[in-house]
């Protein structure tokens, strides 16, 4: 036989002592009691907690999706308003004289001097209803910014497509700006006069 006693033999030998036996029974009873508490009380509570956590996460996701849908619906409403606004501008009839008057008037109201103006209307075909104007202005940078934002307030669909800025010769930060301005109208090609 080996000089070391096996664990099973040692355990059985130790249980012969009455105090060890009582301690073993108490440990076994506490172990069974722990398993009962775990199975009867803790497991249902843990399952309920897990279910509540899942339902809360699903609710958060649903609320996030709802908020996203509401935000997108709001953006769609704003875009529909903007489309209606641009459609109304696009339908506004425009003549060359009206466009020249409105753009030069806007420049004067913003404190800009009109140095040169070249106007062309598209011929029949692909660019029908497109008026192009090259405009050279002189004034301050702030006046130029107000002029560019004021283009949106015109009754026609007018946009600045290109701008070239140069430092003017005058004192006080004067600028010289050459702008290519385009006006789009639905039936504008018949209104050259």
Secondary structure as UniProt FT lines:
FT   HELIX           7..14
FT   TURN            15..16
FT   HELIX           18..37
FT   HELIX           38..42
FT   HELIX           43..91
FT   HELIX           96..109
FT   TURN            110..111
FT   STRAND          113..121
FT   TURN            126..129
FT   STRAND          130..139
FT   HELIX           141..150
FT   HELIX           151..153
FT   STRAND          157..167
FT   TURN            171..173
FT   STRAND          175..184
FT   HELIX           188..190
//
